[in-house]
Amino acid sequence: DSGCCWASNVDRKTNWMSHAELDLGIRSDSYRINNCPITATVSSLRVPQNCFTQLRLLAHDPDGDAVRCRFASDATTNFTLDETTCTLRSTGKLQPGVHVFELMMEDFSTKNITLTYADGSIVTREASNMNLPPLCKLKLNFLMEVISPTSSCVAADMLPMFLSRTPSHGDVLHASVGQTFQLYAQAQAQNAQIHSFQVSGPNNMTQEFRTESNGKAEVTMSWTPNEMDVNRLIPVCFTAETATTQSEMRCVIIMVSHSTFMQGKATVQCSPNKMTVVLDKASMPDVSEEFLSLRDPSCTLTTNGTHIVGTMSFSTCGTKLEDKGDYIVFKNEIHSIERSDEVIIRRNMVKIDFFCEFSKTITVSNFYSLHQADYIFTESSFGSFGYSFEIFQDSNFTNRVEPNAYPVQVKLMEKIYLGIQAMSELPNVTLFVESCKGTPDNNPDNPIYYDLIKNGCVKDETLKVHPSNQTLYNFEIQSFKFNGYYDQVYITCSVILCEPGNPFSRCAQGCLNEPSRRRRRGLSMETTGHYITQGPLQLVGSAGPSVAKEDKRINVAPKSDMPPEVKYPPVVPETRSNGEYWRFTEIFASNITTVFFASGFILSLVVLAVVVRHFSRRRRAEDLDFLIEDKFEK
């Protein structure tokens, strides 16, 4: 659809156009047509010229697909878009006035699926392949006004800041048909008066606004869904408003259903580096832990008969870190599981959110942002267990690198000592390290990686395993870097706990050059594989003159099935006095290549000129012969 007109804007755009495309194939994972991403904005976005940092857009996919955002038309000046997080940022001084943004949101399945069409044809879709057409394309159009600079860009000073009782951006909330749903938000601006909240949501949503002391204000949004809203996902976006400024925009999703989600009676115990949720089974009759899960389904819950228990660290089991303005919050949830082979269910649905929050005036003890804390998991057959992953100062593996020393600065080819230790409630378990790989960031799924251990087999020739007991795995490697503008390396390992002495366990199988030989988990008592990450290691220079001969700037091709032996050609560096490197080999090779191709190009021009001249003279001779013959005939 299209129409007229945009408000007067610096981009000089007049007509607007909306656009949506949906693949009508039936998905094999949900047995229904794909759902498009859910998105929205408030109607009026404004930001002081000197204060804009980012705008987080709502991009929720009901099917759990990956959403990519891109500019649908030329980007307005000095703005960039993070396609993965759908976050708008600035790259320079912003021009005052109204700016038009036209974005396209596209979703791609994160799993291998098939699509079945009405004519009986079936198409296979590869997981996370963004070179394929998206399952849905949805255009988002909105305006943002850049207003005059303000005297302060400090949050909660002139700019309103949301406080901890406000839902986080992207939260999914639940409402039931015929029951009043309430959404609460609170903000503060100490040197400006918040006069209202701007809300984009259902037409019949009402607001109750209140002001408090110290520049605080709050709003309660109320809405009662009806039968027409069943199974819909309703976006609600809101901002806090002053006469001259506006808070960040936050958006949530309201999921409407007939049934009321059971909340149960739960308590949360917050420790410096972990949290434990305890759910009273008596408050949730006929609900079994077998059909409950944490946000990460690989972490299961245990029971002691009267209570359902889950324990996790702040970096495992899908726990999310959120900045709530005045608090740092770690959030997770317990929710019901619906099995794919179930046609009907006769169970109450469960949805319990729980969290631990820490005031910004105190320090969370595990140095969450840099040094990875102990990893704690819960599984029904193993209870609570955990892993520590440390970098040590030497081969004695006794003195760890302290958390305040991260990122750990190392020189190229310097020996790095790492240790993994398993801790379990069971007295006798065996630790098995199935894989370890290096990545340039803390994303274990980064397509740029280097295998150190794969399928239990050592792949890096510098890796040396040191003798230790059955719950320890100490090893050393020589530091390396990735080709390109990367100066950091993270190490991620997949670890498993097994019952000792069981010949069917993954631990007993050891190195598997053929992964297909791996036996099923059902034959033995072992945990699922869990990823643990340590880092970053930051490269700061050379480890000595010998580095110039042995440097391995490995850049693994961005294909998940590429073996570590397949590498881009290594760069042979020279060492300067200050430890920096100049890639003389690359420069020299580049110059030789340039000269070679330039010479070839000039030679081609000469040959072409000779050929053209030859055929031109020949053509003139033929034309002359033709004219002479024609004259004699006449």
C-alpha positions in Angstrom: 0.0 0.0 0.0 1.1 3.6 -0.4 -0.2 7.0 0.3 0.6 10.6 1.1 2.2 12.2 3.0 5.1 12.2 5.3 5.4 15.2 7.6 7.9 17.9 6.4 11.3 16.3 6.8 15.0 16.8 6.1 15.0 13.9 3.7 12.5 15.6 1.5 10.3 12.5 1.3 6.6 12.8 0.5 4.8 9.6 -0.3 5.0 6.6 2.0 4.8 2.9 1.1 4.0 -0.1 3.3 5.1 -3.6 2.2 4.7 -7.2 3.5 5.5 -10.6 2.0 4.8 -13.9 3.7 5.8 -17.4 2.7 2.6 -19.6 2.8 4.4 -22.9 3.3 3.5 -25.0 6.3 6.6 -25.2 8.7 7.7 -28.7 9.8 8.6 -27.4 13.3 5.2 -25.8 14.1 2.8 -27.4 11.6 1.5 -24.0 10.6 2.3 -21.0 8.4 5.2 -18.8 9.5 4.6 -15.8 11.8 6.0 -12.5 10.8 8.1 -10.5 13.3 6.2 -8.3 15.7 7.3 -4.6 15.7 6.0 -1.1 16.5 7.1 2.3 17.7 5.5 5.2 19.4 4.0 7.9 17.1 6.4 10.6 18.1 10.2 10.0 18.6 12.4 12.9 19.5 16.0 13.3 20.7 18.2 16.2 21.6 20.9 16.8 18.9 23.7 16.2 21.4 22.3 13.2 23.3 21.4 10.5 20.7 23.3 7.2 21.3 20.9 4.5 20.1 17.3 3.5 19.4 16.4 -0.1 20.1 13.6 -1.3 17.9 11.1 -4.0 18.7 11.8 -7.1 16.6 10.1 -10.1 18.3 9.6 -13.3 16.3 6.9 -15.6 17.6 8.6 -18.7 16.0 11.9 -18.0 17.6 13.5 -17.1 14.2 16.4 -14.8 13.7 15.3 -11.3 12.6 17.4 -9.2 10.3 16.7 -5.5 10.0 18.0 -3.4 7.0 17.3 -0.1 5.5 14.6 -0.4 2.8 15.8 2.8 1.2 18.8 5.1 1.4 19.7 5.7 5.0 19.3 9.2 6.3 22.6 11.0 6.9 24.8 9.9 9.9 22.7 6.9 10.9 23.7 3.3 10.9 21.6 0.1 11.6 22.8 -3.0 13.5 21.1 -5.6 11.4 21.3 -8.3 14.0 20.0 -6.4 17.1 17.8 -3.9 15.1 19.5 -1.0 16.8 19.8 2.4 15.2 22.9 4.4 16.0 24.5 7.7 14.9 27.9 8.1 13.1 28.3 11.8 13.4 26.6 15.1 14.2 22.9 14.9 13.5 21.0 17.4 11.4 18.2 19.1 13.3 14.7 18.3 12.0 12.5 15.4 11.2 14.2 12.3 9.8 12.3 9.5 7.9 13.2 5.9 8.5 12.1 3.0 6.3 13.3 -0.4 7.5 12.6 -3.9 6.3 12.4 -6.7 8.9 13.0 -10.2 7.7 13.0 -13.5 9.5 15.1 -16.7 8.9 14.6 -20.0 10.7 17.4 -20.9 13.2 16.7 -24.6 12.6 16.6 -26.8 9.5 13.0 -27.0 8.5 10.8 -28.0 5.5 8.0 -26.0 4.0 5.0 -27.8 2.5 2.8 -26.0 0.0 -0.8 -26.5 -1.2 0.3 -28.1 -4.4 2.2 -30.8 -2.5 5.7 -29.5 -3.1 8.2 -29.5 -0.3 11.2 -27.1 0.1 14.0 -27.6 2.6 15.3 -24.5 4.4 18.8 -24.5 5.8 19.2 -23.1 9.4 20.2 -19.4 9.6 21.0 -19.2 5.9 20.3 -15.5 5.2 21.2 -15.9 1.5 17.8 -17.6 1.1 14.6 -15.5 0.7 13.2 -14.6 4.1 10.1 -16.3 5.4 8.5 -12.9 5.9 9.4 -9.4 4.9 7.7 -6.6 6.9 8.3 -2.9 6.4 8.5 -0.5 9.4 8.1 3.2 8.7 8.6 5.9 11.4 9.8 9.4 12.0 12.3 10.7 14.5 12.8 14.4 15.3 16.2 15.7 16.2 15.6 18.7 18.5 17.8 21.4 19.9 20.7 20.4 22.2 19.9 20.1 25.9 22.1 21.1 28.8 22.6 17.6 30.1 22.6 14.1 28.6 22.9 12.3 31.9 20.0 9.8 32.4 17.6 10.8 35.2 18.8 14.4 35.1 17.1 16.2 32.1 16.4 13.0 30.2 13.8 10.7 31.9 15.2 7.3 32.9 13.0 4.2 33.5 13.4 2.6 36.9 13.6 -1.0 37.8 9.8 -1.7 38.2 9.4 -1.0 34.5 9.3 -4.1 32.2 12.4 -4.5 30.0 12.5 -3.8 26.3 11.3 -7.0 24.5 9.7 -8.7 27.4 6.8 -11.1 26.6 3.9 -10.6 29.0 0.7 -12.7 29.3 -3.0 -11.7 29.3 -6.2 -13.7 29.4 -9.5 -13.0 27.6 -12.0 -11.2 29.8 -9.5 -10.3 32.5 -8.0 -6.9 33.0 -4.3 -6.8 32.2 -2.1 -4.1 33.8 1.3 -2.8 32.7 3.2 -0.6 35.1 6.1 1.9 34.2 8.0 4.3 36.4 10.6 7.0 35.3 12.6 9.8 36.9 14.0 13.1 35.7 15.4 15.1 38.6 15.8 18.4 36.8 12.8 18.2 34.4 9.1 17.5 35.0 7.6 14.4 33.5 4.1 15.4 32.4 2.9 12.2 30.7 3.7 8.9 29.1 3.3 8.4 25.4 1.8 4.9 24.7 1.3 3.0 21.5 -1.0 0.0 22.1 -4.6 -1.4 21.8 -7.2 1.3 21.1 -9.1 0.6 24.4 -6.0 0.7 26.6 -6.4 3.3 29.4 -3.8 5.1 31.4 -3.6 6.3 35.0 -0.8 8.8 35.5 0.7 9.8 38.9 3.6 12.1 39.9 5.9 11.5 42.9 8.8 13.3 44.7 12.3 13.6 43.4 11.2 14.0 39.8 9.5 10.5 39.6 6.4 9.7 37.7 4.5 6.5 37.0 1.8 5.2 34.8 -0.5 2.1 35.0 -1.8 1.0 31.6 -4.9 -1.2 31.7 -6.5 -3.3 29.0 -9.1 -6.1 28.9 -8.6 -8.5 25.9 -11.7 -9.9 24.2 -12.4 -13.0 22.0 -11.0 -11.2 18.9 -7.6 -10.9 20.6 -7.1 -14.7 21.3 -3.7 -16.0 20.2 -2.6 -12.5 19.1 0.7 -10.9 20.1 0.1 -7.3 20.8 3.0 -4.8 20.8 2.9 -2.0 23.3 5.6 0.8 23.2 5.9 3.7 25.6 8.1 6.7 26.5 8.2 9.2 29.4 7.8 12.8 28.3 8.9 16.2 29.5 8.4 19.5 27.8 11.8 19.3 26.1 13.0 15.8 26.3 11.9 12.1 26.0 13.1 8.9 27.6 14.3 5.9 25.6 11.5 3.9 23.9 10.6 0.6 25.5 8.4 -2.0 23.8 6.8 -5.2 25.2 4.7 -8.0 23.7 1.4 -9.0 25.2 0.4 -12.6 24.4 -3.3 -13.2 24.7 -4.8 -16.6 25.5 -8.0 -18.2 26.9 -6.3 -19.9 29.8 -4.7 -18.2 32.8 -1.1 -19.1 33.3 -0.4 -20.6 36.7 2.0 -18.6 38.8 2.5 -20.9 41.8 4.3 -20.1 45.0 8.0 -19.5 44.3 10.9 -18.1 46.3 14.3 -16.9 44.9 17.6 -17.0 46.7 20.1 -14.6 45.4 23.8 -15.2 46.0 26.9 -13.2 44.8 27.3 -15.4 41.7 24.2 -17.6 41.4 20.4 -17.8 42.0 18.2 -20.6 43.1 14.4 -20.8 42.5 12.3 -23.0 44.7 8.7 -23.7 43.6 6.2 -25.2 46.1 4.5 -28.2 44.3 1.4 -27.9 46.6 0.7 -24.5 45.0 0.6 -26.1 41.5 -1.4 -29.3 41.7 -1.0 -31.8 38.9 2.1 -30.1 37.5 5.2 -32.2 37.0 8.8 -30.9 36.7 9.0 -33.2 33.6 6.9 -30.6 31.7 8.7 -27.5 33.0 11.9 -25.9 31.7 14.1 -22.9 32.3 14.7 -20.5 29.4 17.5 -22.7 28.2 15.9 -26.2 27.8 19.2 -28.0 28.3 18.9 -26.9 32.0 16.3 -29.1 33.7 14.7 -28.8 37.1 15.0 -31.2 40.1 12.5 -32.1 42.9 12.8 -33.3 46.5 9.2 -34.4 46.6 7.7 -31.2 48.0 9.5 -28.6 46.0 10.8 -28.1 42.4 14.3 -26.6 42.4 16.5 -24.9 39.9 20.0 -23.4 40.4 22.0 -21.4 37.9 24.8 -18.9 37.7 24.2 -15.5 36.1 25.7 -16.6 32.8 24.0 -19.9 32.2 20.6 -21.5 31.5 19.4 -18.6 29.4 19.8 -16.0 32.2 19.6 -12.5 30.8 21.5 -9.5 32.1 19.5 -6.3 32.0 20.3 -2.7 32.9 17.2 -1.3 34.6 18.6 2.2 35.2 19.1 2.1 38.9 19.6 -1.7 39.2 21.4 -4.5 37.4 18.9 -7.4 37.0 19.5 -11.1 36.2 16.3 -12.7 34.8 15.1 -16.2 33.9 11.8 -18.0 33.8 10.1 -21.4 34.4 7.6 -22.2 31.7 5.6 -25.2 30.4 6.9 -27.5 27.7 4.7 -28.7 24.8 6.2 -31.8 23.1 6.1 -31.9 19.3 4.4 -35.3 19.2 1.5 -34.1 21.5 -1.8 -33.5 19.6 -3.8 -32.5 22.7 -2.8 -31.5 26.2 -4.7 -31.6 29.5 -2.2 -29.6 31.6 -2.3 -26.1 33.0 0.2 -23.8 31.4 2.9 -22.4 33.7 4.8 -19.2 33.4 6.9 -17.9 36.3 9.4 -15.1 35.9 12.1 -14.8 38.6 15.1 -12.5 39.0 17.9 -11.2 41.2 18.6 -7.5 41.2 21.6 -5.6 42.5 21.8 -1.9 43.1 24.4 -0.1 41.0 25.9 1.3 44.2 27.2 -2.2 45.0 29.6 -4.5 43.1 28.4 -7.8 41.8 31.1 -10.1 43.0 31.7 -12.1 39.9 32.9 -9.3 37.7 30.2 -10.3 35.2 31.2 -8.1 32.3 34.7 -9.4 31.8 35.6 -12.5 33.9 33.2 -15.3 33.4 31.8 -16.5 36.7 31.3 -20.2 37.7 28.9 -21.9 35.5 26.0 -23.6 37.4 23.4 -26.0 35.9 20.7 -28.3 37.0 19.6 -31.6 35.5 17.2 -34.1 36.8 19.6 -37.0 36.9 22.6 -35.1 38.2 21.1 -32.4 40.4 23.0 -29.2 40.6 26.5 -29.2 39.2 28.9 -26.6 37.8 32.2 -25.8 36.2 34.9 -23.2 36.7 37.0 -22.2 33.8 40.2 -20.3 34.7 43.4 -18.9 33.2 46.4 -19.6 35.3 49.7 -17.8 35.6 52.0 -20.8 35.1 52.1 -24.6 34.5 51.6 -25.3 38.2 47.9 -24.4 37.8 47.7 -23.0 41.3 47.7 -19.2 40.8 44.8 -18.1 38.7 44.7 -14.8 36.9 42.6 -12.5 39.1 39.3 -11.2 37.8 40.4 -7.5 37.8 43.2 -8.5 35.4 40.8 -9.2 32.5 41.2 -8.8 29.6 44.4 -10.9 30.0 47.2 -9.3 28.0 49.4 -11.8 26.2 52.1 -11.8 23.5 51.8 -13.8 20.3 53.0 -17.4 20.7 53.1 -17.0 24.5 52.0 -20.1 26.4 48.6 -19.8 28.0 47.6 -22.1 30.9 43.9 -22.9 31.2 42.0 -25.2 33.6 38.5 -26.5 33.8 37.1 -28.0 37.1 33.8 -29.8 37.6 31.8 -29.6 40.8 28.8 -31.9 41.5 26.5 -33.0 44.3 27.3 -36.6 43.2 30.4 -37.9 44.9 31.9 -39.7 41.9 31.7 -38.2 38.4 34.1 -37.8 35.4 34.7 -34.6 33.4 35.0 -34.9 29.6 36.0 -32.0 27.4 34.4 -32.7 24.0 35.4 -29.5 22.2 37.3 -26.2 22.6 37.6 -23.5 20.0 38.8 -19.9 19.8 36.6 -17.1 18.5 37.3 -13.3 18.1 34.4 -12.5 20.4 32.4 -14.2 23.2 29.8 -15.6 20.7 30.4 -19.3 20.5 28.4 -19.5 17.3 30.7 -17.0 15.5 31.4 -18.4 12.0 35.0 -17.3 12.4 36.6 -19.8 14.8 39.6 -22.1 15.2 39.2 -25.7 16.6 41.5 -26.6 19.5 39.7 -29.8 20.4 36.9 -31.4 18.3 34.9 -34.5 19.1 37.3 -35.2 21.9 40.3 -35.1 19.6 43.2 -32.6 20.0 43.4 -30.5 16.8 46.0 -27.8 17.6 49.6 -29.0 17.6 50.5 -26.6 20.4 47.9 -27.9 22.8 49.3 -30.0 25.7 47.1 -31.7 28.3 48.6 -31.8 31.8 47.8 -34.8 34.1 45.0 -34.2 36.6 42.2 -36.0 38.4 38.8 -37.0 36.9 37.1 -33.7 37.6 40.0 -31.5 36.4 41.2 -30.7 32.9 44.3 -28.6 32.7 45.9 -27.7 29.4 48.2 -25.2 27.7 48.2 -23.6 24.2 50.3 -21.0 22.5 48.5 -17.8 21.9 47.4 -16.8 18.4 45.3 -14.2 16.7 42.8 -14.1 13.9 43.5 -12.5 10.6 42.0 -9.1 10.2 41.3 -6.3 12.7 40.9 -8.7 15.7 43.1 -8.3 18.8 41.1 -10.5 21.2 40.5 -14.2 21.5 37.9 -16.0 23.6 38.1 -19.8 24.4 34.8 -21.7 24.5 34.6 -25.4 25.5 31.8 -27.9 25.5 31.9 -30.1 28.6 30.1 -33.2 29.8 29.8 -35.0 33.2 29.5 -38.9 33.2 29.2 -41.6 35.7 32.7 -43.2 35.9 33.4 -46.7 34.7 30.4 -46.9 32.3 31.8 -48.1 28.9 28.8 -46.6 27.1 29.3 -43.1 28.3 30.7 -40.3 26.1 33.6 -39.9 28.5 34.6 -43.6 27.8 34.4 -43.1 24.1 37.1 -40.4 24.1 38.3 -39.1 20.7 35.9 -39.8 17.9 37.2 -39.1 14.4 33.8 -40.3 13.1 31.1 -38.5 15.2 28.5 -40.8 13.8 29.9 -43.6 16.0 28.8 -41.8 19.1 26.3 -43.8 21.2 22.9 -42.4 22.3 22.8 -40.7 25.7 20.0 -43.0 26.8 22.5 -45.8 27.2 24.4 -44.1 30.0 24.2 -41.5 32.8 25.7 -38.3 31.5 24.8 -34.7 31.3 24.1 -32.8 28.1 27.0 -30.8 26.7 27.2 -27.3 28.1 29.3 -24.4 26.7 31.6 -22.5 29.0 33.6 -19.5 27.9 36.7 -17.7 29.1 38.5 -14.6 28.0 39.3 -12.3 26.5 42.9 -12.8 25.7 44.2 -9.5 24.3 47.2 -9.6 22.0 49.8 -6.8 22.8 52.9 -7.7 20.9 55.5 -10.3 20.2 56.9 -13.0 22.5 60.4 -12.8 21.0 62.4 -12.9 17.8 61.3 -16.5 17.0 57.8 -15.3 16.5 58.7 -13.9 13.1 59.2 -17.5 11.8 56.3 -19.2 13.6 53.5 -16.7 13.4 50.1 -18.4 12.6 47.6 -15.7 12.0 44.8 -18.2 11.5 41.7 -17.1 9.8 39.3 -20.0 9.5 36.9 -19.7 6.6 33.4 -18.7 7.7 31.8 -22.1 7.1 30.8 -24.3 10.1 32.0 -27.5 8.4 35.4 -26.2 7.5 38.1 -28.2 9.3 40.8 -26.3 11.2 43.5 -27.5 8.9 42.1 -25.4 6.1 43.5 -22.0 6.6 44.1 -18.8 4.7 47.8 -18.4 3.7 49.8 -17.3 6.7 51.3 -13.9 6.9 55.0 -13.7 7.7 55.7 -10.7 9.9 58.7 -8.7 10.7 59.3 -7.3 14.2 59.8 -3.7 15.0 61.4 -2.5 18.1 58.1 -1.6 19.8 56.6 -5.0 19.1 54.3 -4.0 16.3 54.2 -5.9 13.0 54.3 -4.7 9.4 53.0 -7.2 6.9 55.9 -6.7 4.4 55.1 -10.0 2.8 51.5 -8.9 2.0 52.7 -5.5 0.8 55.4 -6.9 -1.4 53.0 -9.5 -2.8 50.4 -6.9 -3.4 53.0 -4.7 -5.3 54.1 -7.6 -7.4 50.5 -8.5 -8.2 49.7 -4.9 -9.1 52.7 -4.6 -11.5 51.9 -8.0 -13.1 48.3 -7.1 -13.8 49.1 -3.6 -15.0 51.8 -4.9 -17.4 49.3 -7.5 -18.7 46.6 -4.8 -19.2 49.0 -2.5 -21.2 50.1 -5.5 -23.3 46.5 -6.4 -24.0 45.8 -2.8 -25.2 48.8 -2.9 -27.6 47.7 -6.3 -29.0 44.2 -5.0 -29.4 45.4 -1.9 -31.2 47.5 -4.0 -33.7 44.5 -6.3 -34.3 42.1 -3.4 -34.9 44.6 -1.7 -37.2 45.1 -4.9 -39.2 41.4 -5.6 -39.7 40.7 -1.9 -40.4 43.2 -1.8 -43.3 41.9 -5.1 -44.6 38.3 -3.8 -44.5 39.3 -0.6 -46.4 41.0 -2.8 -49.1 37.9 -5.0 -49.4 35.7 -1.9 -49.8 38.0 -0.5 -52.4 37.9 -3.7 -54.4 34.1 -3.7 -54.2 33.8 -0.1 -55.5 36.2 -0.9 -58.5 34.1 -4.0 -59.4 30.9 -2.1 -59.1 32.2 0.7 -61.4 33.3 -1.7 -64.1 29.9 -3.5 -64.0 28.1 -0.2 -64.5 
